[in-house]
Structure formats: structure tokens, C-alpha cells
Amino acid sequence: MVDTYFGANLIDYNTVKVALFTAVQKSDNVPINLIINDERIVKLEVKKQVFLGDNSLYTCYFSEGFELGNSYKISIENYGVTKVNVENAVDFPDFDDTYSYFGDDLGVTYKKEETTFKLWAPLASKVKVFLRKTNKEEYTIYQLKRGRNGVYSLTLKGDYEGYLYLYEVTNSEVPAMTLDPYGKGSTANSKENVVIDFNKVEMEMYDDVPKIYKSYLDTIIYELDVRDFTIDENTDIVNKGKFLGLTEENRKTKHGFPAGLDYLSFLGVTHVQILPMYDFKTIDELNTKDSYNWGYDPWQYFCVEGSYSTNPDDPYSRIKECKMMISALHKKGIKVNMDVVYNHVYDGLFSCYERVVPNYFFRKRKNGFLCNGTGCGNDVDSEKPMVRKLIIDCIKHWINEYHIDGLRFDLMGILDVATMNQIAKITKKMKSDFMIYGEGWDMNTELSSDKKASILNSFKMPEVAFFNDTYRDTLKGINGVDKLQIGGYLTGDLSFVEGFKFVYLSSSLNFVYPARFLRPSQSLNYVECHDNFTLFDKVSSIYGKNETKKVMNIIRQINGIILLSFGVPFFHAGQEIGLSKYYEDNTYNMGDKYNKFRYDVLDDRFEYATYFKTMIQFRKEVFKNNIDDPKKIGEITYFHHLENNLLAITVKLDKEYIVVINPTENQINYEFDGYYLMLCSLAGYLKNSDLYIKASMIAPHSVFVFEKKVELE
């Protein structure tokens, strides 16, 4: 009707509010009817009515009570029919208790003789699955049956392996086509989900080859991106930019140095952290040369990203090739940590999560608007039981099928403490040395500070580690586009000497500053990761872009200190050879030029990679500072001030060591007796050293380690 509109919202299980906006003359006592499932009409009791000019608001009571899963419409004679919007039900006090489902069979359960589809859609009045064998065929449509807790299900007899499917979910009488939130297979560019037989992609995953680590402190994490690490033209890697590129052995740079998988093995890192490899949105999987993204725009959490496969439209290709990559890394003795983004999705409004259960998946502010603490338009509401369940079910799927060994949580401060502790508990049962760590920034989301999984609550999450930004800023200087020339203790500002002591001890002792962590294994010691400026760009901005030799000496010193510090060492691919992003900051979508691992630079600076390798070897074999007791660390570590705020550090491990740090431009003389030189940042680990030292000249921008040859009392 022209100049007329009316709508209806469910307020509680007995009440609906009807708003009528019309310029057409109406009766004050207009009857309001409820249409149930298009079969039955009930006159509602009007408890209250308010008139404001042409606007009328009616509070209507339904004595039988509204039951989710039914179709409800409001009819007003002479004014038409409107749907009842039931989305508010997700905020009713008993909603989670009534509708949470804890079965382990959501999504598709495939067997050769039958396939079952299950979808949690408690608000929906109708769910259909659209099914076809190939994308050239018409869909066959089946209706799912509603069961307990709002779970819709359908079992089809016969073999449906490889079939393509979508759901049509009708919420508040509005049908919407959607992907399966639990979909585990996909065609290119997330067009449809696919019924997968995971028996077809079983393979040897070599879980028993990498050693089991008793502590995070025994690990050395190396962050990389599948595309970035294999795309460079200066190697003979065949499958460039693909999962398979990281399975190829005996690949070389133009100068004959190891590339790809063999380079990782050469370095001796224990874990690689791989940037997102689940399905993300902003890459055209069929035209990967024309688009670029790191993948912090999640779309399908259970599905592998197709742009890294050799055939994105073959749903098995991405699964098989991802598993082959992980298997190849395991075979080399390297564990695989997966970077996950459970804090937001690419587009909340059009995501499958919103289409299946509107108003549920994303956190809201008190005024009803979506939170945007992520800066990406939505914050995942991890406190909701079925959101938490989806995250945990997804993690279990990646462990069971892809055999990952750890998780790095992007913007972990959006999530809640209880969720992170539950994840840690479950994953440790699945793999005893499974790693859980993330970005513990205090995010501006509608969650009380005491519940955020932020670094401020590290004491409440003893099994979770955190990126230590205080460590980062103390060593190299703070991040920021306008702060590139601001240094830290190892880049020219020696006033940071007390802060350096604090972070060297893992920030877990009340030493100079209050402890940030319960123990050292919670501190990820890093100065560079995929985002922000590279270490090379930061140091070059401080010391001069033409001072490459000096800059590289400083980088070697910083990398050495990371490995000598108490805590968990973390490095970004290329940090060891001083790769640059051409002084760009957040290069998440800027393409290969800014992000790729440049193997031509490796050729020119292979000595630095060799130094890095020997430093890793030194930490593993000699300087085993894997003590996870802050009190013990305090008892075995002593700081000695030298001239101009320089430091010598005595560390009593199985043997006594002295670490001498010179972050200045000047050479210094250090005199002592009874020690042998074991390591210097200009030469690396001097294995089987017999260089007896009474005095040593400590070169500018260097770190030296001396070992006492007298047994400890």
C-alpha cells in the first residue's frame, strides 16, 4: 500500500512489537493477527498501543508462546502482511542454554553408502540443501528436518562423494543462499561447498619425525607465507607460489645455495609459522597473478585456500597439496604452526555465519551496533557457546586432518580468556607439545578487560604465549610510520639499558619493571614479523640507507640476542639476511615485489644466513637457556655494567657463560680470565673452540659469548 509500512519484531517468547507507519486513516482498535506456518491464524492480544502522528506502535501478546523454527507473520486488515523478525531471540536469557548443540557431527558426514548434512540454524523456519554432481547440472533440492537445539539434518542414501552443495536458510521468512559454516571442501573462489571423502587424501604425515618438545623454550619459530617464500624467480622451484613449492627437495638459488624446503632445513628452525592457509576472500583463485593478499580476510575456516593449489577448482587438489606440504616439512623435522584469524571475517553481513544464524556470530555494543575493535567491520563473539564450539571444532579438524602442530592467533585480544584456555586444554590432549600463542593487544571490543585474551591477562592463561612488544620496542625501537628513526637499546639509544635487562630475562621477573608473564615460555621474543617495517628498514632509517654493512652487523647482533635471551625466539623469513620492503609498512596487499623472499639477496648475503644457522645451533647444543622458572633465572643471571651503559651478562646454566653486548659505534676492551670464546656475531658459533681469552676487543655492534672452563661448584 502506498504511504504504508509496518514491521514486527519478537521481543520475548510471548511478545511481539508491531510498528505501523501509514498516512492512511485507520481504526484505533485495529485487529492484529498472527499467521503461523501459513496454516493457522490467531488474534493477538494488544497489551499496549502508542500513537505518534501517523506512527502506531503495538505491543502484542501471544499466550501460547512463540517457538523458534516456525514461520510467523503479522496480518493487519487493510494494511497487509509482514514477517516477524526473530533475530532478537539470540539475546534472550535462555537462548544459549536452550539451543546450544554439542554434537561433533555438524557439517557433512560422508560414508560411501550415505551422507548426512547437519546445520545449526535455531532461528530458521526452513532449511534446504541444493545439491548437484557437477557445476553443469541443475540442482536437486532437499528439505532438511528440524531437530533438537535447532539443528537441521538430512541423510541421503547412496554415494554423494564430490557433490557440490549450498544451503538455503529461511530466517524471519527471508530465504538466503549460503555456504556451510562447517564446509570442509570448496570449489574455486568459494562458489560452492563439496562433499569430501577424506579417506581419499590419507597419506604419511611423519608426525613422529620432528622431536617432541617439552617446552616452548626448546623451539625456534620462523614465520613465512606460502606464496612469498616460493614465488621468487631466482630459484629452480617449479611450483612457485604453491603448497607444492614447499615440498620440492634439492632446489637451489642461482648461486647454488639451498632454496625453499631445503633452506628451512639448512637453518635448523624447529617450527615454521605459516600465514593463513584456510580459505580467504580477496584472492581470485583462478587468476592468482592478478591479486595478492596475506589472507587476514577469512571466509571459510574449515577449507584450505585454493590459490596455493595447482588446481583451485578441484576441491581435492588444495587438500592434498596442503597435506603434502605439511608432510614434507615434518619429514625434514620441522613442525608447522598455522596462523589463524578467529577474530573477524572478511564481510560479516554477507558471511555464511550471519546468513545461517543472523545476529549471533558477531559481538555487539550496548547500543546494538556491531563492535569493530578489529578495524575490519566485525568482531567475532567468542563467548557465545556455538561460536566457541565452531572455533574449537575447526581447530580439531585442522589437527586431525592436516596434522598441524600449533596455532598463532591474530588479534587474540578480541577473543576471551575462557575460550583460549579451553583451546589450550583440548589441543594439549591431542598433541602434548602443541603450541598456542598470539597477539595479545588490548583491543577495543565490547568485552570486559578482565575477560580479554590480552597480554594484560597473561597470568590467567598459563598455557598461552604472547608476542612481546616490549621486547621488540626495547631492542630495536618502537614501530610506526612516523617513528622509523626512533631507536632502542641495540639501535643507538642506550638509555634503554634497564628495560633491556627486563626483556632479556623474558619479562617474567619483577626486575626493574613488574613482570608481564608467569614464566619465560609465555614470552615470544621478536623484533620483526610479517606486518610493520622489516628490521632492515628500521635500522637503515636510523643509521643511514647507505650504511648496509653496519646495518647488517646490527641485524646479526639483534638476531643473536634474540637467541640468547630467555623466552621463545621468533623470526620472520628474511630477517636473517636483511630483506627490505622498500620502507613500506603494512604490505598485506601490495604484491610480490614488497613481500617475496628474495633469493638473489640470499645469494649476496649467504654468510649472514650461515651465521644465523650457527647461532641456532649454539642455542640448541650449548646455550640451553630453557629454564621456565623466573625465580631460577633470577638466581643464575647477573648483569655487569661496563662503560657507557654497555652490558656483560653472566649466565650460569650447565656451565658458566658471559654474554658481552656492544651496541655502540666504538670498540671496547673486556678483560677477564678462564674463559674460551664460543660465539661472536661477526663469525657465528665457534664450535669446539680452544681460543683461551684473557682480554677481548669487543667490536662495535656485536655480541660475544664466552664459556668458563671451570666446573661449577
C-alpha positions, -999 to +999 in steps of 0.1 A: +000+000+000+013+034-009+025+055+021+022+025+044+048+003+060+047-020+090+071-044+106+072-068+136+100-078+160+099-106+185+107-092+220+103-123+241+088-157+237+053-143+243+056-107+229+059-091+195+061-054+188+043-042+157+051-008+142+027+007+117+036+038+097+008+050+075-009+081+063-040+061+056-068+066+081-071+036+105-091+024+134-077+028+169-085-008+177-073-024+145-072-062+149-037-077+147-035-114+137-006-139+138-002-163+109+015-195+119+032-216+092+007-202+067-018-226+082-033-211+113-044-176+122-045-163+158-058-130+170-032-114+193-039-095+225-028-059+222-013-051+256-003-016+247-006+009+218+011+042+213+002+067+186+026+094+174+011+112+144+010+087+116+030+062+135+015+035+157+033+010+180+015-021+193+028-044+220+011-077+213+008-108+235+007-144+223-004-167+252+007-199+236+042-186+231+064-183+201+085-213+193+116-209+170+115-230+139+080-219+129+070-193+103+054-163+118+037-134+100+016-105+112-015-095+093-035-063+098-067-060+078-064-034+050-027-029+056-012-063+045+011-089+059+047-086+073+071-112+086+080-114+123+117-107+127+130-133+153+167-122+153+164-107+188+159-142+202+197-148+202+198-123+231+171-139+251+184-150+285+179-187+280+188-189+243+222-204+247+211-229+273+181-240+251+198-241+217+235-249+221+244-281+205+275-301+215+275-329+190+306-335+168+287-340+136+279-305+122+286-301+086+287-331+062+294-367+074+303-387+044+300-425+040+300-444+008+265-457+015+251-425+028+258-388+035+243-367+063+240-329+063+237-311+096+233-274+101+228-254+133+201-228+124+179-223+155+162-192+142+153-207+108+118-219+099+131-238+068+165-251+056+171-267+021+202-281+006+209-275-031+229-304-044+244-313-078+270-336-091+289-311-113+286-274-119+270-280-153+240-298-138+208-284-123+204-286-085+183-312-068+167-296-038+161-314-005+145-301+027+162-307+060+143-317+091+145-297+123+156-315+154+167-307+189+186-275+197+177-260+163+198-285+143+185-293+108+196-326+093+192-348+062+206-382+054+207-393+018+213-429+009+238-435-018+273-423-027+274-384-028+312-380-027+323-350-047+288-335-049+286-297-048+261-281-024+247-249-009+222-242+017+191-221+015+182-209+050+150-191+057+152-168+087+124-144+096+108-155+064+137-143+042+154-171+023+192-167+017+216-189-002+248-197+018+279-217+022+281-243+050+299-228+081+314-263+086+321-269+049+354-287+045+357-287+007+352-259-018+353-250-054+373-221-067+365-187-051+341-202-026+313-207-050+301-240-035+310-265-009+319-300-017+312-334-001+347-347+007+359-382+013+389-376+035+400-413+030+410-403-005+436-379+008+452-400+035+490-400+034+520-405+057+523-372+077+556-381+095+543-369+129+569-390+146+599-374+128+600-339+144+610-343+180+586-337+208+594-305+227+589-305+264+587-267+265+581-238+241+616-227+252+631-255+231+615-242+199+626-216+173+598-202+152+603-190+117+573-172+101+567-174+063+540-171+037+535-199+012+535-176-018+561-152-006+586-180+002+584-198-031+575-172-057+609-156-064+622-161-099+658-167-087+653-203-078+645-235-097+614-241-075+588-254-100+556-248-082+561-212-074+536-196-050+520-230-043+519-255-014+539-279-037+567-254-039+574-262-002+576-299-009+603-298-035+638-310-024+672-302-039+660-268-051+687-241-055+693-204-059+711-192-089+744-194-070+736-230-059+725-223-023+696-242-008+661-228-015+626-234-002+622-265+019+660-273+019+667-237+031+644-242+061+662-275+068+696-258+065+687-231+090+677-256+117+645-239+129+621-262+148+588-246+137+575-227+107+546-204+112+526-202+080+505-172+073+468-180+068+462-211+046+425-215+052+401-201+026+403-163+024+383-139+003+402-113-017+423-135-040+409-146-074+419-182-071+417-187-108+439-157-116+464-155-088+488-133-108+463-105-108+457-104-070+477-106-038+468-109-001+483-124+030+449-139+040+438-120+070+403-118+054+389-152+064+359-167+046+358-204+052+376-215+083+375-253+076+386-251+040+421-248+026+429-217+005+427-225-032+451-200-046+480-221-032+469-252-051+477-262-086+441-267-095+418-244-074+386-258-090+395-294-079+384-295-043+408-324-036+438-306-050+441-280-023+435-305+005+460-330-008+487-304-017+484-287+017+489-320+034+518-328+012+535-296+022+530-303+059+542-339+054+573-327+037+581-302+065+575-329+091+598-353+072+625-327+075+620-325+112+601-292+111+568-287+128+540-265+113+522-237+132+491-222+114+482-186+116+445-182+123+422-153+123+392-162+145+387-125+155+368-113+124+357-123+089+360-105+056+324-093+054+302-101+084+269-091+068+273-115+038+292-143+056+277-177+060+277-172+097+253-142+095+232-158+069+227-190+088+221-175+123+216-137+120+227-115+148+246-143+166+282-147+155+295-112+159+299-091+191+276-061+196+280-029+216+254-020+241+236+002+215+231-028+193+257-019+167+285-043+157+318-039+175+348-030+153+377-035+176+395-053+148+391-024+124+376-049+099+339-042+105+331-070+129+344-088+160+338-125+165+319-131+197+339-160+211+320-160+244+289-174+226+289-211+231+282-220+195+309-196+182+334-210+207+323-245+195+329-236+159+364-223+166+373-254+186+357-278+161+377-261+133+410-264+153+403-301+159+397-306+122+430-290+112+449-311+138+431-344+128+433-340+090+463-317+084+484-326+114+493-290+123+515-285+154+505-251+167+484-220+163+492-184+161+462-162+169+458-130+151+444-101+173+440-126+201+428-098+224+394-099+206+389-134+220+381-142+256+402-159+283+379-189+288+380-197+251+418-196+249+422-218+280+397-243+266+416-244+233+449-249+251+435-277+272+419-295+242+449-292+219+474-303+246+454-335+249+456-340+211+493-332+209+513-328+241+537-302+226+511-283+207+518-245+206+493-218+214+504-181+211+491-149+196+488-111+195+477-101+230+469-065+222+442-049+243+415-045+216+387-020+218+358-045+218+327-050+240+343-074+264+353-065+299+390-061+304+393-090+328+379-114+301+400-103+271+427-127+260+452-099+261+487-097+274+473-079+304+457-112+314+486-134+307+486-147+343+451-161+336+463-181+306+494-201+317+495-223+286+493-194+261+523-174+249+522-138+237+541-116+212+563-095+235+560-060+220+580-046+249+609-069+239+605-056+203+604-019+211+633-022+237+657-038+213+650-020+180+628+010+189+590+015+186+570+007+155+551+033+135+553+051+102+564+083+119+588+065+143+612+048+119+642+068+132+635+062+169+659+036+182+661+011+211+690-003+231+706-021+202+699+007+177+716+036+194+695+046+225+715+032+255+690+047+279+670+015+274+696-005+293+673-012+323+645-021+300+668-044+281+676-063+313+639-068+319+632-082+285+664-103+283+650-121+314+618-128+295+597-101+312+586-127+337+606-113+367+598-084+389+632-070+379+633-032+371+596-034+360+566-055+371+565-090+354+543-093+324+542-131+324+540-161+347+571-177+332+595-173+302+576-197+279+549-171+276+572-145+260+577-147+223+608-126+217+607-109+184+616-077+166+601-084+131+570-102+118+550-100+086+534-067+093+551-034+101+586-025+087+613-050+084+642-049+108+665-039+079+643-009+070+641+002+107+678+000+113+686+016+079+663+045+088+683+051+120+719+046+107+715+056+070+704+039+039+739+037+025+753+020+056+745-016+046+775-032+063+768-015+096+731-023+093+738-059+087+761-061+117+734-047+139+709-072+125+733-100+133+737-087+168+699-084+173+692-119+159+719-132+182+704-115+213+670-130+205+685-165+205+705-157+237+675-142+256+652-161+280+619-168+262+608-182+229+628-170+198+607-158+168+619-147+134+603-135+102+615-150+069+643-129+055+651-112+088+684-132+089+696-117+056+682-082+060+653-082+035+636-049+028+600-039+020+614-007+004+604+012+036+567+002+033+547-007+065+517-029+061+522-046+028+493-072+031+480-065-004+510-048-021+522-078-041+552-099-046+577-071-051+573-060-015+568-093+002+586-121-016+616-139-001+644-126-024+668-154-031+691-131-051+697-113-018+703-147-001+730-153-028+746-120-020+744-124+018+746-161+024+772-156+051+746-140+072+723-170+067+752-192+078+758-171+109+721-174+117+722-211+113+752-214+136+735-192+162+705-215+162+729-245+166+746-227+195+712-222+213+702-258+207+735-275+216+753-252+240+735-222+254+704-241+265+686-213+284+653-233+285+646-226+322+609-219+327+611-208+363+615-170+367+629-174+402+656-197+390+665-173+362+670-146+387+693-168+407+716-177+378+718-144+359+740-114+368+743-081+349+776-061+349+776-025+337+806-016+316+814+018+303+787+039+286+758+016+296+773-015+279+765-048+295+782-081+303+758-108+315+769-138+335+745-168+330+751-200+350+735-228+330+751-262+329+783-242+326+790-205+332+788-181+303+794-144+299+775-126+272+791-092+263+770-068+243+784-037+225+756-017+208+778+013+202+800+026+174+832+021+194+853-009+200+857-018+237+882-038+256+870-065+280+894-082+304+889-115+323+905-149+328+895-185+325+871-183+295+870-195+260+854-176+231+824-196+219+805-172+197+808-138+182+782-121+160+808-114+133+817-151+129+789-172+144+793-202+166+829-213+171+823-250+176+850-268+196+867-235+203+900-236+220+905-198+219+916-191+255+907-155+264+923-131+289+912-100+271+890-094+242+883-065+219+845-063+215+838-049+181+811-023+175+775-036+172+784-071+182+777-097+208+803-122+222+797-153+243+825-168+265+823-201+283+841-207+316+861-239+315+859-244+352+832-267+365+806-250+386+807-258+423 
